[in-house]
Amino acid sequence: MFAQRSTSPPRPWQPPTQPNLQHIGPILAQNYTVIAPDNRDAGDSSIPPNINYTAAASASDLKGVLDFLNITSTYVFAHDKGAGMAAALAIQHPDLVQCLVLAEYALPGFGYEQTSAPAPYWDTYQNWQLAFFSVPDLAEFLMRGKEKQFLEWYFFHGSYSGPESFSQDTVDRYASSISKPGFLRAMLGPLAARTVYEDATFFRAHLNGSTLEVPLLGLGGEASLGLEPLLQASFAPVSANLEVDVVPKAGH
């Protein structure tokens, strides 16, 4: 958790793990109280077996953190899978969330499945790993012992300018984290086919024909989800009060 006092409304940051806070966290903290929870599948959170990794369950965790800190109004920024958790939080507690910023993600039931489905144009630059992750037992078996090599490929795959976008220290810190016993299984939990199905069921039930009123900014990196029509299609089902933007010179 990264937090500093501020007179502005608190802003929780929903990261996949903590090393990515090293640059953006201090910038946000100049004007906001920044709360950076480790999800139940990430960072230093516990990783018990057979846990529920759905977006709705993880949103309940985030609500618990805010309740513990006596925070009743907040802005939420979320990236990748964290965007589903943040959207679920806004669905479950619309009076809590003042504004949503969701980056680099399409909700299950509203585009995620299409992103992960094999297509004729697929190569190593496409998001084939989403299909790979959907069967966690196999993905864990093939990745175990090669966590660092996988991360080096993934960071290169997801970056704007290749290896220049990340340091070896960043790779080493992530590799050390995901190499912990049980971590790969937990990391893959939110991406499992069963979890994606349950998330899609949840979002369709709450968003079909009934969008949120909360202001939403949908973001995509120029070298990733960097097309405004794609961002509109991804996030329009979430909020009637939507703006989208492309982050220049950015990857995933």
Beta strands, then each sheet from edge to edge (+ up, - down):
strand 1: 11-14
strand 2: 34-35
strand 3: 74-79
strand 4: 97-103
strand 5: 216-221
strand 6: 242-247
sheet 1: 2+ 1+ 3+ 4+ 5+ 6+
end
